[in-house]
Amino acid sequence: MNFLRGVIAGQAAGPQPTGADTIQKLCDRVASSTLLEDRRDAVRALKSLSKKYRLEVGTQAMDHLINILQTDRSDSEILGYALDTLYNIICNDEEEEQDAVTPLPVSGKHKNVSAPDENAQKQADDLGVQFTDTFIQDPEHVTLILSLLEEFDFHVRWPGVKLLTALLKNQCTQVQGVILVSPMGVSRLMDLLADSREVIRNDGLLLLQQLTKSNAAIQKIVAFESAFERLLDIITEEGSSDGGIVVEDCLLLLLNLLRNNSSNQNFFKEGPYIQKMKPWFEVGDDNSGWSAQKVTNLHLMLQLVRVMVSPVNSPGATASCQKSMYQCGLLQQLCTILMATGVPADILTETINTVSEVIRGSQVNQDYFASVNAPSNPPRPAIVVLLMSMVNERQPFVLRCAVLYCFQCFLYKNQKGQGEIVATLLPSTIDANSISAGQLLCGGLFSADSLSNWCAAVALAHALQDNLTQKEQLLRVQLATSLGKPPVSLLQQCTNILSQGDKIDRRGSKVQTRVGLLMLLCTWISNCPIAVTHFLHNQENVPFLTAQISENLGEDERLVQGLCALLLGICIYYNDNSLENYTKDKLKQLIEKRIGKENFVEKLCFITKHELYSRAAQKPQPVFPSPEQMLFDHEFTKLVKELEGVITKAVHKSSEEEKKEEEVKKTIEQHDNIVTQYKELIREQDAQIKELKEQLGSMSSQNEQTQATLTQQLSQIQQHKDQYNILKLKLGKENQSPSNGQGDGSQVNGLQTEELTQLREEVEELRQQQMLLQTQLGDKDALINSLKSEAAQTAEESAGGSENTELLTELEALRSQVQSQASEINQLKTERQELVRRAEAASSDTVPSSDSSVDTDKVGELESRLAALTTETERLKGENKGLSESRADLEQQLASATSTVAILQTEKEKLQTDVQESKKEQDDLLMLLADQDQKIHSLKQRLKGLGETVEDEDDLDARDEEEEEDDDEEED
């Protein structure tokens, strides 16, 4: 003890021992002393030396201190000293290392030379990590610390918490693994939040912060140990946003538990925890003089809300949280902060970002946000007020980015909002007495501030995103450029600014403005052939784009060249060939001659190769270190990714390949339509079968109930029969009884006769009920059989059997009609030949006269008409042959594809149409033949009038007979 007092008091008799020697002696005393008081004093001395001689104490005393923790569990004081000593040699906190010096040599010669702060801190960190590795080599050491946390004594529990926190800071993953497999390890640490001593509770929060870093398994365990409820209660007790650093620690722990952990987010959402967040954001009228701690707390609270509705979460979980935040009034409270006065700029910026993600993709929340008005006179919509800040170059850059993000989220999947924004630009809806969103966007688009140009262009592009209707509507917007000049369209004005900015000064031109306008134009005309036609209608646009792409420019202009190539590629891909000078083929030829296909594709790839492209593609929120790096929009990167490949293919494809692709697309569409029809038919049949099955099931259940009732009635009838037989036996015995008991027996028999009559009536009634039930049962069976037959018939109809039979019948009828028409056509051919023969005979018998030339012309006309009739007959033959072939095709189709009911129906209609056409043609032929007969008759009359001998048909027949008789006589 005198030795220890000498060391502590600095008294030395003789030469002063070095620090290493002193520590060695203290370690020997700890290891060898049998008295607890001596060991306690030695450990206390090591604690006092552990900060100054950290290396020596750590290397020589760690094993002895761990042994103290294992063996002297009964003495809380020595445990506290040992834990404090271990904490001092492991901890790397800067405030703990203010007295740090360079490590002593192994020889023990101490050189008290101070090192620079950075080097000293680095050495201290390395030293703490080394001691931590040594300590956790045996996982039982960590388990030992966890067991000591069960001690209620303040001098044991508090240093144990600090030591475990230091271990987690130095080697988080390894210590987390040990705690995770330790029985009740996490539960013991969660008990620290319930400690009534605020120091232990607050350090317990710091410990849980370190414990829950990047470990989803531990985060889930902590969450299910009622962490959310306890932390929210602590935040409320500490004063919510007006609280101190404890509230900050609770919020940091909540962020650890919820960020990138879908399980904990669902657990937080399903509980009443979102509703408990609403009071955090209540602000008064006077918002000046906020403390730095309140700003920090409110900033973390807003981040906590954003974690629940982050775009990286699953869409279903995000939508559910957005709905809960609207229903509990949290969104309304955030909008109140948004429109409040005196709110610090960074809180206002974070609130705008939070509101943005709460309304993103939620139609209800977006509609509510559109209805929010700023407390101004007259009231203005919140969207208009925010856009005024976005296009104001005096506003902070981060605030303008937040407003742009809010506007993008308001329009995300919100076609109604997109229509309202575009409507403010149309001539019919412009109000000259108020400022609209469209006016602010146009003002920002054509202002002198390049950042306003870019933001307005991107905002307007989001009003057109995936909305063909609004793209076409925006083509109607007309702008008055100056007095005395006609108005120009918005599309034309954008291209004018691009070309004029290029002509004025390429070096001084604003790349940011040109990039914004090009992104707007690409979004505008993509997937909109009408907009492409309007763009190409201006004769200067295509030469400007080709000139931009073909030039060799510097690094700053490469992005503009890539966007020009993308714009020209969109004009090719979505071109409907309505302009003769700028069809797809002509634009491709222009690229091949002026630019070159390979050079065009290379310029197009400049977009995705830009260093800022990948950064913008990562997340929707526009976050940029400086205004100069604000070039790409997240949604535009999606468009580039979608179009780059198809444009490259479209440029390299030939016209023949495009035609083939279009034919393939049409064929695929036709097949898809047929498949869709069959799917709908199958769905209808499935619904019918399901309905019939349900009816069959209900009928079966009713049948079972009826059978059960019938069985019950039969059993009752059997019981009554048994009772009747028993009474009948009793009655027979009484009739055989002695005569002296006849008077009494008759009385009894009279009573039994009444009962027997009553029983017979009951039996008869039961028989009637049985017959009625049997009748009902027969009806049910008949209904079930009919339903079964209907179901079978429906199944057969699904296979197309009945309809095929009807079609075959109709086809046979059509065949008979075609055959009858063929016979009629043959008859008409015979008549025509007879007419031709008669006309030739009439022309051969004519005698020249003064009017012979006229007659010859008429006869020629008659012959030409006869030739026309011959041609018509041949055409009828061809059609008849075509009908025969179509009939054979129909027979083959009916034999091979009985299930294709729709195709057979179509073929039937085609046959009917052909038959009708054949009838119509037959009628026309009959009319022509009648006209021909009439004309031949008139010609004969005229020949007779000229005195020529013209034989009638009867005379011709008689002459033919006479010639035949003369021939017979000559042969005889």
ABEGO torsion letter per residue (X at the ends): XAAAAAAAAGBBBEBBBBAAAAAAAAAAAAAABABAAAAAAAAAAAAAAAAABAAAAAAAAAAAAAAAAAABAABAAAAAAAAAAAAAAABABAAAAAABBBBBBAAGBBBBBBBBAAAAAAAAAAAAAAAAAAAAABAAAAAAAAAAAABABAAAAAAAAAAAAAAAAABAAAAAAAAAABBGAAAAAAAAAABABAAAAAAAAAAAAAAABGBAAAAAAAAAAGAAAAAAAAAAAAGEAABBAAAAAAAAAAAAAABGBAAAAAAAAABAAAAAAAAAABBBABABGBBAAAAAAAAAAAAAAAAAABAABBAAAAAAAAAAAAAAGAAAAAAAAAABBGBBAAAAAAAAAAAAAAABGBAAAAAAAAABBBBBOBBBBAAAAAAAAAABAABBAAAAAAAAAAAAAAABGBAAAAAAAAAAABAAABBAABBBAAAAAAAAAABABAAAAAAAAAAAAAAABGBAAAAAAAAABBBBABBGBBBBBAAAAAAAAAAAAAAABAAABBAAAAAAAAAAAAAAABGBAAAAAAAAABAAAAAAAAAAAABBBBAAAAAAAAAAAAAAAAAAAABAGABAABBAAAAAAAAAAAAEAAAAAAAAAAAAABAAAAAAAABABBBBABAAABABBAAAAAAAAAAAAAAAAAAABBAAAAAAAAAAAAAAAAAAAAAAAAAAAAAAAAAAAAAAAAAAAAAAAAAAAAAAAAAAAAAAAAAAAAAAAAAAAAAAAAAABBAAAAAAAAAAAAAAAAAAAAAAAAAAAAAAAAAAAAAAAAAAAAAAAAAAAAAAAAAAAAAGAAAAAAAAAAAAAAAAAAAAAAAAAAAAAAAAAAAAAAAAAAAAABBBBAAAAAAAAAAAAAAAAAAAAAAAAAAAAAAAAAAAAAAAAAAAAAAABAABAAAAAAAAAAAAAAAAAAAAAAAAAAAAAAAAAAAAAAAAAAAAAAGBBBBBAAAAAAAAAAAAAAAAAAAX
